Amino acid sequence: DLTSKIYDLPGPSADGRVSPAGIAQEALKERYRLGSLLGTGGFGSVFSGTRLADGAPVAIKYVSRDRVRFWGELPDGTRAPLEIVLLAKVSTGCAAVIQLLEWFELPSCFLLVLERPDGFLPEEEARGLFRQVLEAVRHRSSCGVLHRDIKPGNILLELATGQLKLIDFGCGAFLQDTAYTQFAGTLSHSPPEWIHHQCYHGEAATIWSLGLLLYQLVVGKHPFRRGRRSFRGVSCSHDGSPKATLYRPSLEDVFCDPRMQDTLIQGVQQVTAPHNTWH
């Protein structure tokens, strides 16, 4: 039972001192009330929660210590899971990125307390909200962070305000100019260059995932019938090399595209049409 793991506080030691883990558990218990399970994934489980000070809704993400594969260092020198380090970098300066409120380290796990917008992104809202996704992606790029798992399930919407949030940096990495040779994310959203060559460049792969996201938000299904191994209508170079990514627009190109000012339905048609620039 997760509640007992988090909230059953250890007693003080023989000399009366409380361990750092005990202090963290006490702080968590005093500040938040744990609610129901919202979802699970390869990188942890997410629960609803309430901040006791003001009743604000939060999401509490539980990440087992033995599931943490990548570590990083916070500005103060603290060693922490890479997801926490990346969230700390992107949690200020852009309202369209989920905010990390605080985090706790316990003996067997890490707990991330995140803001919790009210509701998931309705598909019929996709036209007016896609630009917010682009804003979030541009912000994380300026922070030197790569998300690597942009998909409908990682987009939340605050229904009362229309504010979108890009969530779950569990697959994230630091942005680099050279190719990545390890994949993290959702395989059905991986770009053709990964399928054929087991490598990809961060920004080019992001543009690919944005095209898939746009299609799924508007049409309601994955554009390729058999998932990641079928790319009908996608033009690649004759030798199938990653040079095909040179034809993808940059993020700034997408921002400036007239389709962003017009209807995104037309953009979806262009994304999935043969021999276009969204490869």
Secondary structure, 3 states (H helix, E strand, C coil): CHHHHHHCCCCCCCCCCCCHHHHHHHHHHHHEEEEEEEEEECCEEEEEEEECCCCCEEEEEEEEHHHCCCEEECCCCCEEEHHHHHHHHHCCCCCCECCEEEEEECCCEEEEEEECCCCECCHHHHHHHHHHHHHHHHHHHHCCEECCCCCHHHEEEECCCCEEEECCCCCCEECCCCCECCCCCCHHHCCHHHHHHCCECHHHHHHHHHHHHHHHHHHCCCCCCCHHHCCCCCCCCCCCCHHHHHHCCCHHHHHHCHHHHCCHHHHHHHHCCCCCCCC
